[in-house]
Amino acid sequence: MNNIIRALRAERGWSQAHLADLLDVSRQTVNAIETGRYDPSLPLAFSIAKMFSQPIESIFTPDPESP
């Protein structure tokens, strides 16, 4: 799964730690999501979308190599 979280976070001047605090997850979780090593749960994905006032499908897109 691809995402634009890093870009959205940078636009707001937020650190990974700040976003993690807002989402009540670890900084490592934010890093893993941003780098595509971890796909968030559906509730967490909705929380991220709400945090950035974006529709979920504008933040997360399927990986083209996935079936």
C-alpha positions in Angstrom: 0.0 0.0 0.0 1.3 3.4 -1.0 0.6 6.6 1.0 1.3 10.3 1.1 1.5 10.6 4.9 5.1 11.9 4.9 4.1 14.7 2.4 1.0 15.6 4.4 2.9 15.6 7.7 5.7 17.8 6.1 3.1 20.3 4.9 2.0 20.9 8.4 5.5 20.9 9.9 4.8 17.9 12.1 7.4 15.4 13.2 6.7 11.7 13.2 6.7 11.9 17.0 4.0 14.6 17.0 1.8 12.7 14.5 2.3 9.5 16.6 1.1 11.4 19.7 -2.0 12.7 17.9 -2.8 9.2 16.7 -1.9 7.5 20.0 0.6 5.2 18.3 4.4 4.9 18.5 6.8 7.0 16.3 8.0 3.7 14.9 4.5 2.9 13.7 4.3 6.2 11.9 7.7 5.5 10.3 6.7 2.0 9.3 3.4 3.2 7.7 5.2 6.0 5.8 7.8 3.7 4.4 5.3 1.0 3.4 6.6 -1.7 5.8 3.3 -1.7 7.7 -0.3 -1.3 6.5 -2.4 0.4 9.2 -5.6 -1.2 10.5 -8.8 0.2 9.1 -9.6 2.2 12.2 -6.1 3.7 12.2 -6.3 4.5 8.5 -9.6 6.3 9.1 -8.0 8.2 12.0 -5.1 9.3 9.8 -7.5 10.5 7.1 -9.6 12.4 9.6 -6.4 14.0 11.1 -5.5 15.4 7.7 -9.1 16.2 6.6 -8.7 14.0 3.5 -10.7 11.1 2.1 -9.0 7.8 3.0 -8.5 7.0 -0.7 -6.6 10.2 -1.4 -4.0 9.1 1.3 -3.7 5.4 0.7 -3.5 3.8 -2.8 -3.0 0.1 -3.7 0.5 -1.0 -4.5 0.5 -1.6 -8.3 2.4 -4.9 -7.8 -0.2 -6.3 -5.5 -2.8 -8.8 -7.0 
